[in-house]
Amino acid sequence: MKIVEAKEVFERLDMKTCIGLMREALKGLASGSAYQPLRSIHVLPGGEKFGFMPAYLGPDSCFGSKIVVACPQNAGTEYPSHIGYVMIFESAHGQVTGMADAGAITQIRTGAVSAVATDLLAVKDASRLAIVGAGAQGRSHLEAMLCVRPVERVTVYDLCPQAARRFAVEMEEKFGVSVTVCESVKEAVEEADIICTVTPAKEAYLEAEWIRPGAHINAVGTFTPDTREVTSKLVQVSRLFADQVEACRKESGEYLTPLKEGLIGEDHILGSIGDILLGRVKGRTGAQEITLFDALGQAVEDVACGMYLCGKE
């Protein structure tokens, strides 16, 4: 059995490769060749959240699961907040082929999925990128957006100004792109063609009046019914797409809150990114539309990365 730790994941799973893997995983999920039940998350006595997220990629492929524990007590310590592995089994006989670090996979594949959505939904000449949240996902999303659009200018906002300044210095040095630190979300997003929100917000903060016509938004940071980053009005005026429609209807605060408020109907989700890839639904239909990708994170994405790293035999 192969064990792939975080260092090796970052060395072998480059962003362009992962974007290709995510295209195929999302197509498989939409077509039915891949299958996943809703994830199971249990709160442990100490407040830790233990998650089990299985997926099946097909009879000639593999099945597996991301198994993680989120430990709030690790904040400010040497230990990461989320710890776990993606386990891979081959489909023919159920043999374990390997396990790979879940944190590293999640960091890379989340940006890669947003890149797939952005490539389908953003205007072709989008060159101004806004990142809200200057952590690991902010870094992953900047790299991912550079793979699919000619980004020339980046703005960043974070609740911690020091984190935003570190982000700017590191990203300018790594990618050679201009990064401006902003004092507010509004300042960061108001001229952006692409906006990536990657914060663990509990309350919505991205306002409709701040968003320019034609912008594309990747809302990535929240994944429960009672948390969201995008205000109801902005969801209402956007063309909304999901990574999986069924999961969005059950778990997305971005969708469920304006639905409860009566601002949108159940048909406001136009389809999944996989549906666009398969030609079942149209993505962007006009240069002035605001498009919104609501990402919850799907197990097929993790298992596809795990299979790439661990093999299926």
Backbone hydrogen bonds, N-H to C=O, Kabsch-Sander energy under -0.5 kcal/mol:
donor,donor_aa,acceptor,acceptor_aa,energy
2,K,97,T,-2.2
4,V,2,K,-0.5
4,V,99,M,-2.9
5,E,3,I,-0.7
8,E,5,E,-0.5
9,V,5,E,-2.1
10,F,6,A,-2.5
11,E,7,K,-1.5
12,R,8,E,-2.5
13,L,9,V,-2.9
14,D,12,R,-1.3
18,C,14,D,-2.4
19,I,15,M,-2.4
20,G,16,K,-1.6
21,L,17,T,-2.1
22,M,18,C,-2.6
23,R,19,I,-2.0
24,E,20,G,-1.7
25,A,21,L,-2.3
26,L,22,M,-2.6
27,K,23,R,-1.9
28,G,24,E,-2.4
29,L,25,A,-2.2
30,A,26,L,-2.0
31,S,27,K,-2.4
32,G,28,G,-1.5
33,S,28,G,-0.8
34,A,28,G,-2.0
35,Y,56,Y,-2.8
40,S,52,F,-2.4
41,I,39,R,-0.5
42,H,50,F,-2.8
44,L,42,H,-0.6
44,L,48,E,-3.6
47,G,44,L,-2.5
49,K,70,A,-2.1
50,F,42,H,-3.3
50,F,48,E,-0.6
51,G,49,K,-0.6
51,G,68,V,-3.2
52,F,40,S,-2.7
53,M,66,K,-2.4
55,A,64,G,-2.4
56,Y,35,Y,-3.2
57,L,62,C,-2.9
61,S,58,G,-1.8
63,F,89,F,-2.4
64,G,55,A,-2.4
65,S,87,M,-1.7
66,K,53,M,-2.1
67,I,65,S,-0.6
67,I,85,Y,-2.8
68,V,51,G,-1.9
68,V,66,K,-0.5
69,V,83,I,-2.5
70,A,49,K,-2.9
71,C,69,V,-0.6
71,C,81,S,-3.0
74,N,71,C,-1.9
75,A,72,P,-1.5
77,T,74,N,-2.4
83,I,69,V,-2.3
85,Y,67,I,-1.7
86,V,100,A,-3.0
87,M,65,S,-2.9
87,M,85,Y,-0.6
88,I,98,G,-2.8
89,F,63,F,-3.2
90,E,95,Q,-2.8
91,S,61,S,-1.2
94,G,90,E,-1.4
97,T,88,I,-2.3
98,G,88,I,-1.3
99,M,2,K,-2.3
100,A,86,V,-2.1
101,D,4,V,-2.4
102,A,84,G,-2.1
103,G,84,G,-0.5
105,I,101,D,-1.6
106,T,102,A,-2.9
107,Q,103,G,-2.1
108,I,104,A,-2.0
109,R,105,I,-3.1
110,T,106,T,-1.9
111,G,107,Q,-1.0
112,A,108,I,-2.0
113,V,109,R,-2.6
114,S,110,T,-1.8
115,A,111,G,-1.8
116,V,112,A,-1.9
117,A,113,V,-2.2
118,T,114,S,-2.8
119,D,115,A,-2.6
120,L,116,V,-1.3
121,L,117,A,-2.0
122,A,118,T,-2.5
123,V,214,G,-0.5
126,A,123,V,-1.7
129,L,127,S,-0.6
129,L,153,R,-2.7
130,A,194,I,-2.7
131,I,155,T,-2.8
132,V,196,C,-2.7
133,G,131,I,-0.7
133,G,157,Y,-2.6
139,R,135,G,-1.9
140,S,136,A,-2.4
141,H,137,Q,-2.6
142,L,138,G,-1.9
143,E,139,R,-2.1
144,A,140,S,-2.3
145,M,141,H,-2.6
146,L,142,L,-1.9
147,C,143,E,-0.7
147,C,144,A,-0.8
148,V,144,A,-0.6
148,V,145,M,-1.1
149,R,145,M,-1.9
151,V,149,R,-2.4
152,E,127,S,-2.7
153,R,127,S,-2.1
154,V,178,S,-2.5
155,T,129,L,-2.5
156,V,180,T,-2.4
157,Y,131,I,-2.0
163,A,160,C,-0.6
164,A,160,C,-1.7
165,R,161,P,-2.3
166,R,162,Q,-2.4
167,F,163,A,-2.4
168,A,164,A,-2.3
169,V,165,R,-2.2
170,E,166,R,-2.6
171,M,167,F,-2.8
172,E,168,A,-2.2
173,E,169,V,-1.8
174,K,170,E,-2.3
175,F,171,M,-2.8
176,G,172,E,-1.6
177,V,171,M,-0.5
178,S,152,E,-0.9
180,T,154,V,-3.0
182,C,156,V,-2.8
188,A,184,S,-1.7
189,V,185,V,-2.2
190,E,186,K,-1.9
192,A,189,V,-1.6
193,D,128,R,-2.4
194,I,128,R,-2.1
195,I,216,H,-2.5
196,C,130,A,-2.8
197,T,195,I,-0.5
197,T,218,N,-2.4
198,V,132,V,-2.8
198,V,196,C,-0.6
201,A,199,T,-1.0
205,Y,229,E,-2.3
206,L,229,E,-2.5
207,E,205,Y,-0.8
210,W,207,E,-1.1
211,I,208,A,-1.5
214,G,288,Q,-1.2
215,A,212,R,-1.7
216,H,193,D,-2.5
217,I,291,T,-2.5
218,N,195,I,-3.2
219,A,217,I,-0.6
219,A,293,F,-2.8
220,V,197,T,-2.5
220,V,218,N,-0.8
221,G,197,T,-1.3
227,T,224,T,-1.4
231,T,206,L,-2.0
235,V,231,T,-2.1
236,Q,232,S,-2.5
237,V,233,K,-1.7
238,S,235,V,-1.2
239,R,290,I,-2.7
240,L,238,S,-0.7
240,L,268,H,-0.7
241,F,292,L,-2.7
242,A,271,G,-2.0
243,D,294,D,-1.0
248,C,244,Q,-2.1
249,R,245,V,-2.2
250,K,246,E,-0.9
250,K,247,A,-0.5
251,E,247,A,-2.6
252,S,248,C,-1.6
253,G,224,T,-1.2
253,G,227,T,-0.6
253,G,251,E,-0.7
256,L,252,S,-3.0
257,T,253,G,-1.9
259,L,255,Y,-1.5
260,K,256,L,-2.3
261,E,257,T,-1.9
262,G,259,L,-1.1
263,L,258,P,-2.2
264,I,258,P,-1.1
268,H,265,G,-1.9
269,I,266,E,-0.6
270,L,240,L,-2.7
270,L,268,H,-0.8
273,I,242,A,-1.9
276,I,272,S,-1.6
277,L,273,I,-2.3
278,L,274,G,-2.0
279,G,276,I,-1.4
280,R,275,D,-2.5
281,V,275,D,-0.9
284,R,120,L,-0.7
289,E,286,G,-1.1
291,T,215,A,-2.0
291,T,289,E,-0.6
292,L,239,R,-2.9
293,F,217,I,-3.1
294,D,241,F,-2.8
294,D,292,L,-0.6
295,A,219,A,-2.4
295,A,293,F,-0.8
296,L,294,D,-0.5
301,E,298,Q,-1.1
302,D,298,Q,-1.1
303,V,299,A,-2.7
304,A,300,V,-2.2
305,C,301,E,-1.7
306,G,302,D,-2.6
307,M,303,V,-2.7
308,Y,304,A,-1.9
309,L,305,C,-2.1
310,C,306,G,-2.7
311,G,307,M,-2.5
